[in-house]
Amino acid sequence: MKKVTASLLLALPLMSSVTLAAPDDGFCQPKEYQMALRYQQQSAEVMALQLQAYQFATQRIIQILANHQSDKKPAVVLDLDETVIDNSPLLVRDVNNCHDFSSWDTWSDWEKKGHPTLIPGAKDFVDFLTQRGVKIFYISDRFQENKAATLKTLKQLGVPQVSADNVLLYTEAKEARRESVRQQNYDIVMLVGDSLADFASEFKNKKSTDYQRDLVKQQAQHFGNDWVVLPNASYGSWSKAELKAWDEPSK
C-alpha cells in the first residue's frame, strides 16, 4: 500500500468504515512545521507585519519620550531571536533533515556557526533609539556560554549598543534580568519581543494557551502601548495546542 501522506488524510472522507494504514518508516513528523516556516520565512505578510510593528514602535517611542518625566534614564528591552534576528534557515534545515528543531539540540551550534539575518525594521528601530539617546538592552534566552559568538554576530550585522553589559543571555528568568535593568536606574519604557514570555513571567510556556489568552485580555492595556509583539509562526508554547474544528449541526 502507498504511504498515506498528510494531504491525503485531509482529502479522505470522514467515514467510520474507512481504515487507514499506519504511516511507514518514511513518515517525517517534523514536516508538519513546513507551512508555518513558509509563512514565517517567505511570506510578504510577515515582512509587512514586522515593518508595521517597528514603525509603530518608533512612533510610540516618540510619544513616550515627549512625555517622559521620570528621573530614571529611559530604556527599551528587546528579545533577539525572531525579534531582531531571523533564525529560520536553521529551522528549515532541521525540518529538511526530518529533525524536530523544538528539541533545541541544534541551537547552540547555530549560535556559534550560523549566519542569521536581520528582521525587517529592526535595524532602523534600534538605530533610531540610539540616535535619541535611549539605552537598549537585549534580553534573550540564547546560551550564556555562547555569548562571545552572539556578540560577534550582532556586531557583524551592525546592531548598535552591543556589549557584554547590555546583551543579557540566559542565566536566570527574563523577569529577573529585566529587574536587574531597572535596578541600574533605568526606566523600561517599552518591551519588544515575539513571545509573550518576553513581556511578563506569567506567560511562561508551561501555561495552557487558554490561560495565556485570558491573560492577554487582562493585560490588554499594554499591547500597542509599552509592549510591541512581532509575529513568529515557527515555534512557541502554542505549537502543541489542540485545534478546534467546526462541528456542523445535524439537519
C-alpha positions as CSV (number, residue, x, y, z in Angstrom):
1,M,0.0,0.0,0.0
2,K,1.2,3.5,-0.8
3,K,2.3,5.7,2.1
4,V,-0.6,7.9,3.4
5,T,0.5,11.5,3.3
6,A,-0.9,14.3,5.4
7,S,-2.6,15.9,2.4
8,L,-4.2,12.6,1.5
9,L,-5.5,12.2,5.1
10,L,-7.1,15.6,4.8
11,A,-8.7,14.6,1.5
12,L,-10.3,11.4,2.7
13,P,-14.0,11.4,3.6
14,L,-14.8,11.2,7.3
15,M,-16.4,7.7,7.2
16,S,-16.2,5.3,10.0
17,S,-15.8,2.4,7.6
18,V,-12.5,3.7,6.2
19,T,-9.4,2.1,7.7
20,L,-6.2,3.9,7.3
21,A,-2.8,2.2,7.2
22,A,-0.3,3.4,9.7
23,P,2.4,5.5,8.0
24,D,5.6,3.6,7.1
25,D,9.1,4.3,8.3
26,G,9.5,7.1,5.7
27,F,7.0,9.3,7.5
28,C,8.6,12.5,8.8
29,Q,6.7,14.2,11.7
30,P,8.7,17.5,11.6
31,K,7.5,18.1,8.1
32,E,4.3,19.4,9.8
33,Y,6.2,22.6,10.5
34,Q,6.7,23.4,6.9
35,M,3.6,25.5,6.4
36,A,4.4,27.7,9.4
37,L,8.1,28.0,8.3
38,R,7.0,29.1,4.8
39,Y,4.8,31.8,6.3
40,Q,7.5,33.0,8.7
41,Q,10.4,33.0,6.3
42,Q,8.9,33.6,2.9
43,S,5.6,35.4,3.2
44,A,5.3,39.1,2.3
45,E,2.6,39.3,5.0
46,V,5.1,38.5,7.8
47,M,7.5,41.1,6.4
48,A,4.7,43.6,6.4
49,L,3.8,42.8,10.0
50,Q,7.4,43.1,11.1
51,L,7.8,46.5,9.4
52,Q,4.5,47.6,10.8
53,A,5.4,46.6,14.3
54,Y,8.7,48.5,14.2
55,Q,7.2,51.6,12.5
56,F,4.5,51.7,15.2
57,A,7.1,51.2,17.9
58,T,9.1,54.1,16.6
59,Q,6.1,56.4,16.6
60,R,5.1,55.2,20.1
61,I,8.7,55.9,21.4
62,I,8.5,59.5,20.1
63,Q,5.3,59.9,22.1
64,I,6.7,58.2,25.2
65,L,9.9,60.3,25.2
66,A,7.9,63.5,24.8
67,N,6.0,62.8,28.0
68,H,8.8,61.1,29.9
69,Q,9.2,62.7,33.3
70,S,11.0,60.0,35.3
71,D,14.3,60.8,36.9
72,K,15.5,57.4,35.6
73,K,17.0,57.1,32.1
74,P,14.7,55.6,29.5
75,A,15.5,52.1,28.2
76,V,14.0,49.7,25.7
77,V,14.3,45.9,26.1
78,L,14.3,43.7,23.0
79,D,14.4,40.0,22.6
80,L,16.8,38.8,19.9
81,D,15.6,35.6,18.1
82,E,12.7,36.3,15.7
83,T,12.6,39.8,17.1
84,V,15.9,41.3,16.0
85,I,17.4,38.4,14.1
86,D,15.9,35.7,11.8
87,N,17.0,32.1,12.6
88,S,14.6,30.4,10.2
89,P,17.4,28.9,8.0
90,L,18.4,26.6,10.9
91,L,14.8,25.5,11.4
92,V,14.3,24.8,7.7
93,R,17.5,22.8,7.6
94,D,16.4,20.7,10.6
95,V,12.9,20.0,9.0
96,N,14.5,19.1,5.7
97,N,16.6,16.6,7.7
98,C,13.5,15.3,9.5
99,H,14.8,16.6,12.8
100,D,12.5,18.2,15.3
101,F,14.0,21.6,16.0
102,S,11.8,22.2,19.0
103,S,14.2,19.9,21.0
104,W,16.7,22.8,20.6
105,D,19.7,20.4,20.4
106,T,20.9,22.1,17.2
107,W,20.6,25.7,18.5
108,S,23.9,26.0,20.3
109,D,25.8,25.1,17.1
110,W,23.8,27.6,15.2
111,E,24.6,30.3,17.7
112,K,28.3,29.7,17.2
113,K,28.4,29.0,13.4
114,G,25.2,30.2,11.9
115,H,24.5,33.4,10.0
116,P,21.1,34.9,10.9
117,T,19.8,37.9,9.1
118,L,18.0,40.9,10.5
119,I,14.3,41.1,11.0
120,P,12.9,43.8,8.6
121,G,12.5,47.1,10.5
122,A,14.7,46.1,13.5
123,K,17.9,47.9,12.5
124,D,16.1,51.1,11.7
125,F,14.4,51.0,15.1
126,V,17.5,50.3,17.2
127,D,19.4,52.9,15.2
128,F,16.6,55.4,16.0
129,L,16.7,54.6,19.7
130,T,20.5,55.1,19.7
131,Q,20.1,58.5,17.9
132,R,17.6,59.6,20.5
133,G,19.9,58.5,23.4
134,V,17.7,55.7,24.6
135,K,19.6,52.8,26.2
136,I,18.9,49.4,24.7
137,F,19.1,46.0,26.5
138,Y,18.9,42.8,24.5
139,I,17.4,40.1,26.8
140,S,17.5,36.7,25.2
141,D,17.5,33.0,26.2
142,R,20.4,32.3,24.0
143,F,23.1,30.2,25.7
144,Q,25.3,32.2,28.0
145,E,28.3,30.0,27.1
146,N,27.9,31.3,23.5
147,K,27.8,34.9,24.5
148,A,31.0,35.9,22.6
149,A,29.6,34.3,19.4
150,T,26.3,36.1,19.8
151,L,28.0,39.5,20.4
152,K,30.2,38.9,17.3
153,T,27.1,38.0,15.2
154,L,25.2,41.1,16.3
155,K,28.2,43.4,15.7
156,Q,28.7,41.9,12.2
157,L,25.0,42.7,11.5
158,G,25.6,46.3,12.5
159,V,23.3,46.2,15.5
160,P,24.1,49.1,17.9
161,Q,24.7,49.1,21.6
162,V,26.1,45.6,21.7
163,S,28.3,44.8,24.7
164,A,28.6,42.3,27.4
165,D,26.8,44.6,29.7
166,N,23.6,45.1,27.7
167,V,23.3,41.7,26.0
168,L,21.8,39.6,28.8
169,L,21.6,36.0,27.8
170,Y,20.2,33.0,29.7
171,T,21.4,32.9,33.3
172,E,18.1,33.4,35.1
173,A,14.5,34.2,34.2
174,K,13.9,37.1,31.9
175,E,11.9,38.9,34.5
176,A,14.9,38.8,36.9
177,R,17.1,40.2,34.1
178,R,14.6,42.9,33.4
179,E,14.6,43.8,37.1
180,S,18.4,44.0,37.0
181,V,18.0,46.7,34.3
182,R,15.6,48.6,36.5
183,Q,18.0,48.4,39.4
184,Q,20.6,50.2,37.3
185,N,18.4,53.3,37.4
186,Y,16.7,52.7,34.1
187,D,13.0,53.2,33.3
188,I,12.0,50.5,30.9
189,V,9.6,52.3,28.6
190,M,9.0,49.6,26.1
191,L,9.4,45.8,25.7
192,V,9.7,44.3,22.2
193,G,9.5,40.5,21.5
194,D,7.9,37.7,19.6
195,S,6.8,35.5,22.6
196,L,4.6,36.7,25.4
197,A,7.2,35.5,27.9
198,D,9.3,38.4,26.6
199,F,6.9,40.7,28.4
200,A,5.8,39.0,31.7
201,S,6.7,35.9,33.6
202,E,3.0,34.9,33.8
203,F,3.2,33.8,30.2
204,K,5.9,31.2,30.7
205,N,5.4,28.2,28.3
206,K,4.1,25.7,30.9
207,K,0.8,27.6,31.0
208,S,-2.0,26.4,28.7
209,T,-2.9,28.5,25.7
210,D,-6.4,29.2,27.2
211,Y,-4.7,30.6,30.3
212,Q,-2.4,32.7,28.1
213,R,-5.3,34.1,26.0
214,D,-7.1,35.0,29.2
215,L,-4.0,36.7,30.4
216,V,-3.7,38.7,27.2
217,K,-7.2,40.0,27.8
218,Q,-6.2,41.0,31.4
219,Q,-3.0,42.8,30.1
220,A,-4.7,44.4,27.0
221,Q,-3.7,47.9,28.1
222,H,0.0,47.1,27.4
223,F,-0.3,46.0,23.8
224,G,0.4,48.9,21.5
225,N,1.3,51.0,24.5
226,D,4.6,49.7,26.0
227,W,4.5,46.1,24.6
228,V,5.1,45.5,20.9
229,V,4.8,41.9,19.6
230,L,6.5,40.6,16.5
231,P,4.9,37.6,14.6
232,N,6.5,34.2,15.0
233,A,4.7,31.2,13.5
234,S,7.8,29.0,13.8
235,Y,7.8,27.9,17.4
236,G,6.1,28.7,20.7
237,S,4.2,27.3,23.6
238,W,1.1,27.2,21.4
239,S,2.6,24.6,19.0
240,K,1.1,21.6,20.7
241,A,-2.3,23.1,21.3
242,E,-5.4,21.2,20.0
243,L,-7.2,22.8,17.1
244,K,-10.9,23.5,17.3
245,A,-13.0,22.3,14.3
246,W,-16.4,23.4,13.2
247,D,-19.0,20.9,14.4
248,E,-21.6,21.2,11.7
249,P,-25.1,20.9,13.1
250,S,-27.0,17.9,12.1
251,K,-30.0,18.5,9.9
